[in-house]
């Protein structure tokens, strides 16, 4: 979704507020999943997973302390 920079934050607040009102009982996990699906590109999520995996491997190999 593209929007003007000056209305981006109010738009996000409105969208999140509508989501919360429609799902009054929402867990933190459900919130994070919904937020990520709306505002984080799948390619960015994939990059985060890959970075985490690389760091985990380095830690196991003793490269990171």
N, C-alpha and C positions, 0 to 999 in steps of 0.2 A: 504494500500500500504506500503510495507516495502522497505526501502532504507538505504544506508549508512548514518551515522550521518553527515559526512562532505558535503554531497550533498543535504541534506534535505531542507535547506533554499533556495538554488538556484532553486531547483525543484518546490517548492511552488511558488516562484516568477514567474517562467516560466508558470506554470499552471494558475495562476491568470492573468498574462499578456495576455495569449491566450484567456481567458474567456472575459476579458475587450475588447480586440480587436474584438471579435465576437459579442459583445453586447455593442457597444459604448455608447448607452443611457441606463444606468442601475441605478436604484434608490438605495439608501442606504439599504432599506429593502430587495431588490432583492440580493444585494451583501451579506448581512448578511446571508440570507437564503442559498445562494449558498455556501458561505464559511462554514457555519455550516454543510451542507449536505456532503461536501467533507472532512472536517477535524475534526469534533466532532462526537464521537460515539453516537448513539441513547441512549444508557444506560447512558451516561454522561448528555445528555440533560434531560432525565427523572429525574436523580438525582438532577439537578439544579431546575427543576420545583417543585419537592418534598420539597427541602430545602426552596425555596421561599414560598411555601404554609405553611410549618411549622412555618416560621418566621412571616408570615402574621397572622396566628392564635394566636401565642404568643403575637404579638403586640396588637391584638384585645382584648385579655384577660388581657392585662396590664402587662404581664411578661417582655416585652422589652420596654424601654423608650428611 
